[in-house]
Amino acid sequence: MGFILNANRTFSAPCRSADGQTFDVTFRALTDEQVKEHDFDSVEGEKTFLRAIVHDIPDIEGDDKQPIAFGPEVLGQMLEFADLRGAFLRGYREQVTGAQTGN
């Protein structure tokens, strides 16, 4: 079977928060043109980009260890934390470019 070119491509990548928690995120793959539409020079621009690429986070738990269903409200809460925004950006970039960021 050959490669299937799908306009709505997704992929999963591990992400790591500043407190060491690792979690999988399903991302939407954007075209170069779609990426160029985003402003990365502001926090709001970064959040807009992340809303476009974060498709699902399958395993989220609350403080009470009960599962939380992923949705726009949960993503909005997560995007308020700079370390989680950074985790999403690194996870996406590393999977798309194949290069890890570092020192």
C-alpha positions as CSV (number, residue, x, y, z in Angstrom):
1,M,0.0,0.0,0.0
2,G,1.3,3.5,-0.9
3,F,1.2,6.7,1.0
4,I,-2.2,8.2,1.5
5,L,-2.3,11.9,1.1
6,N,-5.0,13.3,3.3
7,A,-5.8,17.0,3.6
8,N,-6.7,16.5,7.3
9,R,-3.5,14.9,8.5
10,T,-2.9,14.3,12.2
11,F,0.0,12.8,14.1
12,S,0.8,12.1,17.7
13,A,3.9,13.3,19.6
14,P,5.0,13.2,23.3
15,C,5.1,16.4,25.2
16,R,6.8,17.2,28.5
17,S,5.7,19.9,31.0
18,A,8.1,21.9,33.2
19,D,7.2,19.7,36.1
20,G,8.3,16.6,34.3
21,Q,4.9,15.2,33.3
22,T,4.9,13.5,29.9
23,F,1.7,13.2,27.8
24,D,0.8,12.4,24.3
25,V,-0.8,15.0,22.0
26,T,-2.5,14.5,18.7
27,F,-1.7,17.4,16.4
28,R,-3.1,18.6,13.1
29,A,-0.5,18.9,10.4
30,L,-0.6,22.3,8.8
31,T,0.7,23.3,5.5
32,D,3.5,25.9,5.2
33,E,0.9,28.5,4.1
34,Q,-1.3,27.8,7.1
35,V,1.7,28.2,9.4
36,K,2.7,31.5,7.8
37,E,-0.8,32.9,8.7
38,H,0.1,32.8,12.4
39,D,1.7,35.5,14.5
40,F,4.3,34.0,16.8
41,D,5.4,37.4,18.3
42,S,2.7,37.5,20.9
43,V,1.2,35.2,23.5
44,E,-2.2,35.5,21.9
45,G,-0.8,34.7,18.5
46,E,0.9,31.6,20.0
47,K,-2.4,30.5,21.5
48,T,-4.2,30.9,18.2
49,F,-1.6,28.7,16.5
50,L,-1.9,26.1,19.2
51,R,-5.7,26.1,19.0
52,A,-5.2,25.3,15.3
53,I,-2.8,22.4,15.8
54,V,-3.8,20.7,19.1
55,H,-6.4,18.2,18.0
56,D,-6.6,15.9,21.1
57,I,-5.0,15.0,24.3
58,P,-6.3,11.6,25.1
59,D,-5.2,11.1,28.8
60,I,-6.0,14.1,31.0
61,E,-6.8,13.8,34.7
62,G,-7.9,16.3,37.2
63,D,-6.5,16.8,40.7
64,D,-8.8,14.0,41.9
65,K,-7.3,11.6,39.3
66,Q,-10.6,11.4,37.4
67,P,-10.4,11.6,33.6
68,I,-11.2,14.9,32.0
69,A,-12.6,15.0,28.4
70,F,-10.5,17.1,26.1
71,G,-12.3,20.0,24.4
72,P,-11.9,23.7,23.6
73,E,-12.4,24.8,27.3
74,V,-9.8,22.4,28.6
75,L,-7.3,23.4,25.9
76,G,-8.0,27.1,26.8
77,Q,-7.2,26.3,30.5
78,M,-4.0,24.5,29.4
79,L,-2.9,27.4,27.1
80,E,-2.8,29.8,30.1
81,F,0.4,28.0,31.3
82,A,3.6,29.0,29.5
83,D,5.3,25.7,30.1
84,L,2.4,23.8,28.4
85,R,2.4,26.1,25.5
86,G,6.2,25.5,25.2
87,A,5.6,21.7,25.5
88,F,3.0,21.8,22.7
89,L,5.3,23.9,20.4
90,R,8.3,21.6,21.0
91,G,6.3,18.4,20.5
92,Y,4.9,19.7,17.2
93,R,8.2,21.1,15.9
94,E,10.2,18.1,16.8
95,Q,7.8,15.7,15.1
96,V,7.5,18.0,12.0
97,T,11.1,18.8,11.5
98,G,12.7,15.7,13.1
99,A,15.0,17.9,15.1
100,Q,15.0,18.3,18.9
101,T,15.4,21.7,20.4
102,G,18.1,22.1,23.1
103,N,21.1,23.9,24.3
